[in-house]
């Protein structure tokens, strides 16, 4: 599965990334996009949790963005989540997302 990594936030020497799985059935067209936030109670988990769902959505014509965020508690994680969503909207053209059809989803 092709996943493109795009840094969206730097924190000192650490960089956080968006992991983008484009829609396979809509090359070049802006696609509806799901932005995934993994579970883990703000202290665990991984963006890889939703790779199977991202693959399936790609087959159905949707792009997916799996967000990497800090696992240092709810405040840092929430700040990162907001920054990630803002980055998805700003980068919509570059990642093949339709900025009018973006949904947040997670577990």
C-alpha positions in Angstrom: 0.0 0.0 0.0 1.3 3.4 -1.0 1.4 5.9 1.9 3.0 9.3 1.5 4.5 10.9 4.6 4.2 14.7 4.9 5.6 16.5 8.0 3.0 18.9 9.4 4.6 20.0 12.7 8.1 20.3 14.2 8.8 20.2 17.9 12.5 20.8 18.5 14.2 17.8 16.9 10.9 15.8 16.6 8.7 16.0 13.5 5.1 14.8 13.3 3.7 13.6 10.0 0.5 13.1 8.0 0.5 9.6 6.4 -1.5 10.0 3.2 -3.2 7.2 1.3 -4.6 8.6 -2.0 -7.8 7.4 -3.6 -6.8 4.8 -6.1 -9.9 5.2 -8.3 -9.7 9.0 -8.7 -6.1 9.8 -9.9 -5.7 13.5 -10.3 -9.2 14.4 -9.0 -9.9 15.9 -5.6 -11.4 13.1 -3.5 -13.4 13.0 -0.3 -11.0 12.5 2.5 -11.1 10.8 5.9 -8.6 12.1 8.5 -7.9 9.3 11.1 -7.0 9.9 14.7 -5.9 6.6 16.4 -7.1 5.5 19.8 -4.9 5.0 22.9 -6.1 7.4 25.5 -3.6 10.1 24.5 -0.8 7.9 25.9 -0.5 5.0 23.4 -1.5 3.7 20.0 -0.2 4.4 16.5 -1.3 6.0 13.2 -0.8 2.5 11.7 -4.0 1.4 13.5 -6.2 2.4 10.6 -4.1 1.2 7.6 -6.6 -1.5 6.7 -9.5 1.1 6.7 -7.4 3.5 4.6 -6.7 0.8 2.0 -10.4 0.0 1.8 -11.4 3.6 1.5 -8.8 4.1 -1.3 -10.5 1.3 -3.2 -13.8 3.0 -2.8 -12.5 6.4 -4.1 -11.6 8.2 -0.9 -8.3 9.5 0.3 -7.2 8.9 3.9 -4.8 10.8 6.2 -3.5 9.0 9.2 -2.3 11.5 11.8 0.8 11.0 13.9 0.5 13.0 17.1 2.2 13.3 20.5 1.3 10.8 23.2 1.9 13.2 26.1 -1.6 13.6 27.3 -4.8 15.2 26.1 -3.6 18.8 25.7 -0.7 18.1 23.5 -2.6 15.5 21.5 -5.5 17.8 21.0 -3.2 20.7 19.9 -1.6 18.3 17.4 -5.0 17.1 16.1 -6.1 20.7 15.4 -2.8 21.5 13.7 -3.0 18.3 11.6 -6.6 19.1 10.4 -5.5 22.6 9.5 -2.6 21.1 7.5 -4.9 18.7 5.7 -7.1 21.6 4.6 -4.1 23.8 3.6 -2.5 20.9 1.7 -5.7 19.6 0.1 -4.6 20.3 -3.4 -1.3 18.7 -2.9 -2.6 15.5 -1.3 -5.6 15.1 -3.6 -8.3 16.0 -1.0 -11.4 17.9 -1.8 -11.4 20.6 1.0 -15.2 20.6 1.0 -15.4 16.9 1.7 -13.1 16.1 4.7 -14.3 14.1 7.7 -12.5 13.3 11.0 -12.7 9.8 12.2 -11.0 7.8 14.9 -11.1 5.2 17.6 
